[in-house]
Amino acid sequence: MEGSDVSASTPLTRRGALRRGLTMAGAIAAPCVVPSSALGRQGTPPSDRIVMGFIGVGGQGNQHIAGGPWTTRAGFLGRDDTQIVAVCDAERARRERTRQRVNDGYAARLGKGAYKGCDAHADFRELLARPDIDAVLIASPDHWHALHSVLAIQAGKDVYCEKPISLTIREARLMARAARRYSRILQAGTQQRSSVAFRRACELVRSGRIGRLLRVYVNVGGTSRYFDAPPQPVPRGFDWDMWLGPAPWRPYNARIHRGWMAHRDYSGGGMTNWGAHHFDIAQWGIGADQTGPVEIVPPDGREHKLLTYRYASGVEIVHSPGYRLPGVTFVGTEGTVNTSRWYCHTEPEAIGRQPLRPGDVHLYESHNHHDNFVGCIRTRRRPVADIAVIARSITLCHLGNIAYWLKRPLRWRPAAERFVADPEADRWLDREKRAPWRL
């Protein structure tokens, strides 16, 4: 892997940074520390807080800061054990608005008229160079996730990366390797692994409550595509070149900028958006966290109506947009389990009413994704959505997209993470990156 080799054997805590008097070229002062007593709590001492920076502060990034239905209700701004000292975004208005939001939030909790402890950066490399930052939350567009994560890890930061973690299969593997090489925590934003309903569903299936598992239906949207739009003036205060980053150059257009998730240069579409959540649960439920399918068969309008993944165990995962039940449905010889956000339904109902026994499968228990991330930074335990596991589940999403794009069946070697004698499919394992960006 290319890039700077920054030692990351132990986390650089804020206390250590202050003790060593580190600054970034003398230009970055130590953050203004909010004392626990001023927040009305007898909680974490300021010197022991996890100091955080945020890269990408659009809708999802701001939910992680202030809370929202798709992250956790409180957000990092409301926590006593973390402190936000920097935000970064290619859009000036967005990053300045978020900086003000953070400063206003801390000012309100301090009971002061003003607080200026949070900085705004236009270039994420400035944020990563700050020695006072322990952890980084990445909520940039999908095509940036791998680069932002790996560079943050090499800079000695622990990382929470929004889903989907990568644009390609190779990127996901490089992220996992970097996390292990530099001994960093990398939690993926697939927070369904911190949901009681999803965990319960997977435990029931893996404990044999629905008999022999036959197949899993995953109800998410389709793939992305290429499209063009006429050039438009770049909005004032927006660094379009930085937003594009490693993606191919194209002139600015608001349709591409705001609709990037549908564009293949930046995202895998619904397959990697909600698919990053639901295919991950399918893998968890069939016990395939360390492996993957051996064959991927796309619909052909004849014999094969739906994209189907086949595993060596005989289990099938079926991409079924518009399936009669939302979320993920496990079908066994003796029943079914359907789960989506906030519920787990079984048929027959008695399956779901029976408590797990000591000899049943009990999966990693996390009740809050942010709590799990912060706790793992302190203990160095691997998080519930550890990068090595999520690299496998996002690979499932990418494999489905490649089968859709090539419109033919594919054979896959999970251990080698390569296609079987298929150079054309192998070309989709990664994308060429626009200079100077590389992994």
C-alpha positions as CSV (number, residue, x, y, z in Angstrom):
1,M,0.0,0.0,0.0
2,E,1.3,3.4,-0.9
3,G,1.2,6.5,1.3
4,S,2.9,7.9,4.3
5,D,3.7,5.4,7.1
6,V,2.6,7.1,10.3
7,S,3.1,5.1,13.4
8,A,-0.2,4.2,15.0
9,S,0.5,1.5,17.5
10,T,-1.3,3.4,20.3
11,P,-3.9,6.2,20.1
12,L,-2.7,9.7,20.4
13,T,-4.9,11.0,23.1
14,R,-5.7,14.7,23.7
15,R,-3.9,14.6,27.0
16,G,-0.7,13.2,25.3
17,A,-0.9,15.9,22.6
18,L,-1.1,18.7,25.1
19,R,1.7,17.2,27.3
20,R,4.0,17.0,24.3
21,G,3.0,20.5,23.1
22,L,2.2,19.4,19.6
23,T,0.9,21.8,17.0
24,M,0.4,21.8,13.3
25,A,3.1,24.1,12.0
26,G,2.4,26.3,15.0
27,A,-0.9,27.3,13.5
28,I,-3.4,25.1,15.4
29,A,-4.0,25.8,19.0
30,A,-5.2,23.2,21.4
31,P,-9.0,23.0,21.4
32,C,-11.1,24.9,24.0
33,V,-12.0,22.2,26.5
34,V,-15.5,22.0,27.9
35,P,-15.3,21.0,31.6
36,S,-17.7,18.2,32.7
37,S,-19.0,20.4,35.6
38,A,-20.0,23.1,33.1
39,L,-22.2,20.6,31.3
40,G,-24.0,19.7,34.4
41,R,-22.4,16.3,34.6
42,Q,-19.8,14.5,36.7
43,G,-18.8,12.6,33.6
44,T,-15.6,12.1,31.6
45,P,-12.7,14.4,32.6
46,P,-11.7,16.7,29.7
47,S,-8.3,15.1,29.4
48,D,-9.9,11.7,28.8
49,R,-12.4,12.7,26.2
50,I,-12.2,11.3,22.6
51,V,-11.4,14.4,20.5
52,M,-13.1,14.1,17.1
53,G,-13.0,15.6,13.6
54,F,-15.7,15.2,10.9
55,I,-15.1,14.8,7.2
56,G,-18.2,15.4,5.2
57,V,-21.0,17.3,7.0
58,G,-24.0,17.0,4.8
59,G,-27.2,15.4,6.0
60,Q,-25.7,12.2,7.3
61,G,-22.6,13.9,8.8
62,N,-24.8,16.4,10.6
63,Q,-27.0,13.6,12.0
64,H,-23.9,12.0,13.5
65,I,-23.1,15.4,15.1
66,A,-26.5,16.4,16.4
67,G,-28.5,13.1,16.3
68,G,-31.2,11.8,14.0
69,P,-33.3,8.8,13.1
70,W,-30.7,7.2,10.9
71,T,-27.8,7.5,13.4
72,T,-28.4,7.7,17.1
73,R,-30.8,10.1,18.7
74,A,-28.3,12.1,20.7
75,G,-25.3,12.5,18.3
76,F,-21.7,13.1,19.3
77,L,-22.4,16.8,20.1
78,G,-24.5,15.6,23.0
79,R,-22.0,13.2,24.5
80,D,-19.9,13.9,27.6
81,D,-17.1,11.5,26.6
82,T,-16.3,13.1,23.2
83,Q,-15.6,16.6,21.9
84,I,-15.8,17.8,18.3
85,V,-13.0,20.2,17.5
86,A,-13.0,20.3,13.6
87,V,-15.3,19.8,10.6
88,C,-14.4,19.6,7.0
89,D,-16.4,19.8,3.8
90,A,-15.8,20.9,0.2
91,E,-18.8,23.3,0.4
92,R,-17.8,26.4,2.4
93,A,-21.4,27.3,3.4
94,R,-22.0,23.8,4.7
95,R,-18.8,23.5,6.7
96,E,-19.2,27.0,8.2
97,R,-22.9,26.3,9.1
98,T,-21.8,23.1,10.8
99,R,-19.0,24.7,12.7
100,Q,-21.5,27.3,14.0
101,R,-23.9,24.6,14.9
102,V,-21.2,22.8,17.0
103,N,-20.0,26.0,18.6
104,D,-23.5,27.1,19.4
105,G,-24.3,23.7,20.9
106,Y,-21.3,23.8,23.3
107,A,-22.0,27.5,24.1
108,A,-25.6,26.6,25.1
109,R,-24.4,23.7,27.3
110,L,-21.7,26.0,28.9
111,G,-24.3,28.8,29.4
112,K,-22.1,31.2,27.5
113,G,-22.9,33.6,24.7
114,A,-20.1,32.3,22.5
115,Y,-17.8,29.3,22.1
116,K,-15.1,29.0,19.4
117,G,-13.6,25.6,20.0
118,C,-14.6,24.0,16.7
119,D,-12.6,24.8,13.5
120,A,-13.7,24.4,9.8
121,H,-11.3,23.0,7.2
122,A,-11.6,23.1,3.4
123,D,-9.0,20.4,2.9
124,F,-9.3,17.1,4.9
125,R,-5.6,16.7,5.0
126,E,-5.3,19.7,7.3
127,L,-7.8,18.0,9.7
128,L,-5.9,14.7,9.6
129,A,-2.6,16.5,10.3
130,R,-3.9,17.8,13.7
131,P,-2.3,15.9,16.5
132,D,-5.1,16.8,18.9
133,I,-7.6,14.7,17.1
134,D,-8.0,11.1,18.2
135,A,-10.9,9.9,15.9
136,V,-12.5,10.9,12.6
137,L,-16.0,10.3,11.4
138,I,-16.2,10.1,7.6
139,A,-19.5,10.9,5.9
140,S,-18.2,12.1,2.6
141,P,-19.6,10.7,-0.7
142,D,-19.0,7.0,-1.3
143,H,-16.2,7.4,-3.8
144,W,-14.1,9.2,-1.1
145,H,-14.7,6.7,1.8
146,A,-11.7,4.4,1.2
147,L,-9.1,7.2,0.7
148,H,-10.4,9.3,3.6
149,S,-10.4,6.2,5.9
150,V,-6.9,4.9,4.9
151,L,-5.3,8.3,5.1
152,A,-6.9,8.9,8.5
153,I,-5.7,5.5,9.7
154,Q,-2.1,6.2,8.5
155,A,-2.3,9.5,10.4
156,G,-3.0,7.6,13.6
157,K,-6.7,8.2,13.9
158,D,-9.5,5.7,14.7
159,V,-12.3,5.9,12.2
160,Y,-16.0,5.7,12.0
161,C,-16.8,5.4,8.2
162,E,-20.3,5.8,6.9
163,K,-21.7,3.1,4.7
164,P,-21.1,1.9,2.0
165,I,-17.4,1.8,3.1
166,S,-16.1,1.6,-0.5
167,L,-16.7,2.1,-4.2
168,T,-14.9,-1.2,-5.1
169,I,-13.9,-4.6,-3.7
170,R,-10.2,-3.8,-3.6
171,E,-10.8,-0.6,-1.7
172,A,-12.7,-2.5,1.0
173,R,-9.8,-5.0,1.3
174,L,-7.2,-2.2,1.5
175,M,-9.2,-0.5,4.3
176,A,-9.2,-3.8,6.3
177,R,-5.5,-4.2,5.8
178,A,-4.7,-0.7,6.8
179,A,-6.8,-1.0,10.0
180,R,-4.9,-4.1,11.0
181,R,-1.5,-2.9,10.0
182,Y,-1.8,0.3,12.0
183,S,-3.8,-1.2,14.9
184,R,-6.7,1.2,14.4
185,I,-10.4,0.9,15.1
186,L,-12.5,1.1,12.0
187,Q,-16.2,1.0,12.7
188,A,-18.5,1.0,9.6
189,G,-21.8,2.9,9.8
190,T,-23.9,-0.2,9.3
191,Q,-25.7,0.5,12.6
192,Q,-28.2,-2.3,12.1
193,R,-25.6,-4.5,13.8
194,S,-26.4,-2.5,16.9
195,S,-30.1,-3.2,16.6
196,V,-31.8,-5.6,18.9
197,A,-34.3,-6.6,16.2
198,F,-31.6,-7.5,13.6
199,R,-29.4,-9.3,16.1
200,R,-32.4,-11.3,17.4
201,A,-33.4,-12.3,13.9
202,C,-29.9,-13.5,13.1
203,E,-29.6,-15.4,16.4
204,L,-32.9,-17.2,15.8
205,V,-31.8,-18.3,12.3
206,R,-28.3,-19.4,13.4
207,S,-29.7,-21.3,16.3
208,G,-31.8,-23.4,14.0
209,R,-35.2,-22.1,15.0
210,I,-36.5,-22.1,11.4
211,G,-34.9,-25.4,10.6
212,R,-32.5,-25.8,7.7
213,L,-31.9,-22.4,6.1
214,L,-32.8,-22.3,2.4
215,R,-32.6,-18.8,1.2
216,V,-32.7,-15.1,2.2
217,Y,-34.6,-12.4,0.4
218,V,-33.1,-8.9,0.5
219,N,-35.4,-6.0,-0.4
220,V,-33.4,-3.0,-1.6
221,G,-33.1,-0.8,-4.6
222,G,-31.1,-1.4,-7.8
223,T,-27.8,-0.5,-9.2
224,S,-26.2,2.8,-10.4
225,R,-25.6,4.0,-14.0
226,Y,-23.6,6.5,-16.0
227,F,-25.3,9.8,-17.0
228,D,-24.1,13.2,-18.3
229,A,-25.5,16.7,-17.8
230,P,-24.5,20.0,-19.4
231,P,-21.9,22.2,-17.6
232,Q,-23.1,24.7,-15.1
233,P,-21.2,27.4,-13.1
234,V,-19.6,26.0,-10.0
235,P,-21.4,27.5,-7.0
236,R,-19.4,30.1,-5.1
237,G,-17.4,28.6,-2.2
238,F,-17.6,25.1,-3.5
239,D,-14.4,23.2,-4.4
240,W,-15.7,21.0,-7.2
241,D,-12.2,19.5,-7.9
242,M,-11.9,18.4,-4.3
243,W,-15.4,17.0,-4.3
244,L,-14.5,14.9,-7.4
245,G,-11.2,13.8,-5.8
246,P,-10.3,10.4,-7.2
247,A,-13.3,10.2,-9.6
248,P,-13.0,11.0,-13.3
249,W,-13.1,14.7,-14.1
250,R,-16.3,16.1,-15.4
251,P,-17.8,19.6,-15.4
252,Y,-20.0,20.6,-12.6
253,N,-23.8,20.1,-12.8
254,A,-26.2,20.3,-9.9
255,R,-28.0,17.1,-11.0
256,I,-24.7,15.1,-10.8
257,H,-23.6,16.8,-7.6
258,R,-26.9,16.3,-5.7
259,G,-27.8,13.0,-7.4
260,W,-24.4,11.4,-7.1
261,M,-25.7,8.2,-5.5
262,A,-27.3,7.2,-8.8
263,H,-24.1,7.8,-10.7
264,R,-21.7,4.9,-11.2
265,D,-18.6,7.1,-10.9
266,Y,-19.5,7.9,-7.3
267,S,-21.7,5.1,-5.9
268,G,-23.2,1.6,-6.5
269,G,-26.8,2.9,-6.2
270,G,-29.4,1.2,-4.0
271,M,-27.4,-2.0,-4.0
272,T,-24.6,-0.4,-2.0
273,N,-26.8,2.2,-0.1
274,W,-29.5,0.2,1.7
275,G,-27.8,-2.9,0.4
276,A,-24.8,-2.2,2.7
277,H,-27.3,-2.6,5.6
278,H,-29.5,-5.4,4.5
279,F,-27.0,-7.6,2.7
280,D,-24.8,-7.3,5.7
281,I,-27.6,-8.7,7.9
282,A,-28.1,-11.5,5.4
283,Q,-24.4,-12.4,5.7
284,W,-24.6,-12.1,9.5
285,G,-27.7,-14.4,9.6
286,I,-26.2,-17.2,7.5
287,G,-22.9,-17.1,9.4
288,A,-20.8,-15.8,6.4
289,D,-18.9,-13.0,8.0
290,Q,-15.6,-14.4,6.9
291,T,-16.6,-15.7,3.4
292,G,-18.9,-15.0,0.5
293,P,-20.8,-16.6,-2.4
294,V,-19.3,-18.9,-5.0
295,E,-21.7,-17.9,-7.8
296,I,-23.7,-14.8,-8.7
297,V,-26.5,-15.2,-11.2
298,P,-28.2,-12.1,-12.6
299,P,-31.8,-12.1,-13.9
300,D,-32.0,-13.2,-17.6
301,G,-35.7,-12.7,-18.2
302,R,-36.2,-16.5,-18.6
303,E,-35.1,-19.1,-16.0
304,H,-33.6,-16.6,-13.6
305,K,-36.0,-13.9,-12.5
306,L,-33.9,-12.3,-9.7
307,L,-30.3,-11.9,-9.0
308,T,-29.2,-14.8,-6.8
309,Y,-26.0,-15.5,-4.8
310,R,-25.2,-19.1,-4.2
311,Y,-23.0,-20.2,-1.3
312,A,-21.0,-23.4,-0.9
313,S,-23.4,-24.4,1.9
314,G,-26.3,-24.5,-0.5
315,V,-27.9,-21.3,0.9
316,E,-29.0,-18.6,-1.5
317,I,-29.4,-14.9,-1.0
318,V,-31.8,-13.3,-3.4
319,H,-31.9,-9.6,-4.4
320,S,-35.6,-9.0,-4.5
321,P,-36.6,-5.4,-4.9
322,G,-40.3,-5.2,-4.3
323,Y,-40.5,-8.4,-2.3
324,R,-43.7,-8.7,-0.4
325,L,-41.9,-8.0,2.9
326,P,-39.5,-5.2,3.5
327,G,-36.0,-5.6,4.9
328,V,-34.5,-9.1,5.1
329,T,-36.5,-12.4,5.1
330,F,-34.9,-15.7,6.1
331,V,-36.7,-18.8,4.8
332,G,-36.1,-22.2,6.4
333,T,-37.7,-25.6,6.2
334,E,-39.7,-24.9,9.4
335,G,-40.5,-21.2,9.3
336,T,-39.4,-17.7,8.4
337,V,-37.9,-14.7,10.1
338,N,-38.5,-11.2,8.6
339,T,-36.6,-8.2,10.1
340,S,-36.3,-4.6,9.3
341,R,-35.7,-1.5,11.4
342,W,-37.3,-1.8,14.8
343,Y,-39.0,-5.2,14.4
344,C,-38.5,-8.9,14.0
345,H,-41.4,-11.1,13.0
346,T,-41.5,-14.8,12.8
347,E,-43.7,-17.4,11.3
348,P,-44.9,-19.3,13.2
349,E,-45.0,-16.7,15.9
350,A,-44.0,-19.1,18.6
351,I,-40.4,-19.1,17.2
352,G,-39.9,-15.5,18.2
353,R,-41.4,-16.0,21.7
354,Q,-38.9,-18.6,22.8
355,P,-35.9,-17.2,24.6
356,L,-32.4,-18.2,23.5
357,R,-30.9,-21.0,25.5
358,P,-27.3,-21.1,26.7
359,G,-26.3,-23.5,23.9
360,D,-27.8,-21.3,21.2
361,V,-25.9,-18.8,19.1
362,H,-25.4,-15.5,20.9
363,L,-24.0,-12.7,18.7
364,Y,-22.0,-9.6,19.5
365,E,-24.3,-7.4,21.6
366,S,-24.3,-3.7,20.9
367,H,-27.2,-1.4,21.7
368,N,-25.8,1.9,20.4
369,H,-23.4,2.2,17.4
370,H,-21.7,5.4,18.8
371,D,-21.3,3.9,22.2
372,N,-19.7,0.8,20.7
373,F,-17.3,2.9,18.6
374,V,-16.2,5.1,21.6
375,G,-16.0,2.0,23.9
376,C,-13.8,0.2,21.4
377,I,-11.4,3.2,21.1
378,R,-10.8,2.9,24.8
379,T,-10.6,-0.9,25.1
380,R,-9.1,-1.6,21.6
381,R,-11.7,-4.3,21.2
382,R,-12.9,-4.8,17.6
383,P,-16.3,-3.1,17.1
384,V,-19.5,-4.8,16.1
385,A,-19.3,-3.5,12.5
386,D,-15.5,-4.2,12.2
387,I,-14.0,-3.4,8.9
388,A,-12.9,-7.0,8.2
389,V,-16.5,-8.2,8.5
390,I,-18.1,-5.2,6.6
391,A,-15.5,-5.6,3.8
392,R,-17.1,-9.0,3.2
393,S,-20.7,-7.7,3.2
394,I,-20.0,-4.7,0.9
395,T,-18.2,-7.1,-1.4
396,L,-21.5,-9.0,-1.7
397,C,-23.1,-5.7,-2.9
398,H,-20.3,-5.0,-5.4
399,L,-20.5,-8.6,-6.8
400,G,-24.2,-8.2,-7.4
401,N,-23.6,-4.9,-9.2
402,I,-20.9,-6.4,-11.4
403,A,-23.2,-9.3,-12.4
404,Y,-25.9,-6.7,-13.3
405,W,-23.4,-4.7,-15.4
406,L,-21.9,-7.7,-17.2
407,K,-25.4,-9.4,-17.5
408,R,-24.0,-12.9,-17.0
409,P,-23.3,-15.4,-14.2
410,L,-20.1,-15.0,-12.3
411,R,-18.0,-17.5,-10.3
412,W,-16.2,-16.2,-7.2
413,R,-13.4,-17.5,-5.0
414,P,-14.2,-16.0,-1.5
415,A,-10.8,-17.0,0.0
416,A,-8.8,-15.3,-2.8
417,E,-11.4,-12.6,-3.4
418,R,-11.0,-13.1,-7.2
419,F,-13.3,-14.2,-10.0
420,V,-12.7,-17.7,-11.4
421,A,-10.9,-17.4,-14.8
422,D,-12.7,-14.1,-15.7
423,P,-10.4,-11.2,-16.6
424,E,-13.3,-9.1,-17.7
425,A,-15.0,-9.3,-14.3
426,D,-11.6,-8.9,-12.5
427,R,-11.3,-5.4,-14.1
428,W,-14.2,-4.3,-11.9
429,L,-12.4,-5.2,-8.7
430,D,-11.1,-1.7,-8.6
431,R,-11.3,1.7,-10.5
432,E,-8.5,3.8,-11.7
433,K,-8.2,7.0,-9.6
434,R,-7.6,10.5,-10.9
435,A,-4.2,11.8,-10.0
436,P,-2.8,12.6,-7.5
437,W,-5.1,10.3,-5.5
438,R,-4.1,6.7,-5.0
439,L,-4.2,3.8,-2.7
